[in-house]
């Protein structure tokens, strides 16, 4: 994925294959916002100690860059669970969804930008060009252990009739195994996925493992029926690349959030 820019927004831009450009999608960096240290500067996360005024201002910058009113930028209260918000009807104001708890959003509504905020966890974007359905997914280790990305793909199938082989996916910047050592409680969370754990967790000694969250989510999507060639991964480690990304682990929790976002274009 290449870094690009629109307005003041610097972001990584995955590309989805379709007969005509049908979506806008990307993963933001930390640049060109208005927040002050340690949230400098494009902090898009409401669940931080940053000034809400600054976060709203940053979200307004993102919405304006893509030509939509801010009330059509939809996020939710993420809680490392498996709840999925489905938006399947038009609405004049989507801002009330921000109070709902979920870790994935699915919609078939054009002109609505859905997003998830992250600082180490995996942001995933899904797109079905056949049914014109999109999803944004937040997957930390708990969500990954619960197969939240695969559940989102299944939700697209159940609600909108998507076929897994038609779904394309982009796995955004997250903490990589070089910087992500986990302990026994995390391993216990994957007790029902021993084969997956063995493939994505490398022993690091002293009862710890280096966990590859991006690979785990890729494998789960493939297991859900997505074609391997339709899944792209950024490969960026947010913990290593301080100049580009926020990282909760690197910054001891005092940091901002980047966003994975996707929107169906209006006809």
Steps between C-alpha positions, in 0.01 A plus 500: 500500500630842407466813712294765327341831591169676452461843653692483828445128545797266451388138478591156371278414206417135428346435160202277439440342160168597345366589156462862609633689802232427758662572834720741687717333761819541696694492823595837646840602635561737790589801282337840440244509780445754777562295816796585722756254644478219590202478262666688217349547279220324303351319800164356394424304817229615738621250761810700592578781744543739211271802485166393347507829310826400333376150415182643348712746306716219365194298402365806323825523303461137392137541398563823310795349315264246346211738448253371757335665801648386829172341610548244221826378655391204712700344781393307808620433854744215454527256791708206370186293451316344209196725461441618143299808403303463177382816322253399231276804462549866405529755779544875511728491804710202597669664799283314755681177411810626684340402833454136395748231599635288214827398339388481138267697277335370183298708256360512149422871521694727263644826622552372854860472619543227760815473707684335785769663714819321603840554659640145487198286411424390146271714282338302218293622206277266301329564166263291292480660153223261393252595773646846570557433869785620720625434852749651742636274774704554818698194609722500806621171639162440666309570181744291301458211743124537450538512118337843467623552141361165387178581684473827308540314171233258615278795590536637148390161374206459735358853473582602145563173317871551444700202382831470685688447175380843383618685810828691484688598815767745608689447825643827621795613710516334841755385753723233346655200676835680521343721767215287632591256775205340678467266796303196612159670540511598132595147400211371711267723299588295192449162669231408248726594208816308579597450136465871429699590811786274399510670160498860623676492839876451528646407840707785642612332822405569861142395441441755224421487129529742208152518353426588136150650513492595131583145391244355742224715350609415146485129578156536656370686195638230272335238720174695461522457123678813379740446211862545619580727208213730600653577839766772520709589804682828559787343694563822695584465868342789690733446795817526289383794289450774758525772237191363324278328754372497856579194713339431837773259608792715390357815659376339824138579419548877462443523128245563228315274260516462123198386303420242237216640290293395200204646311287394206489776242161646417379440147 
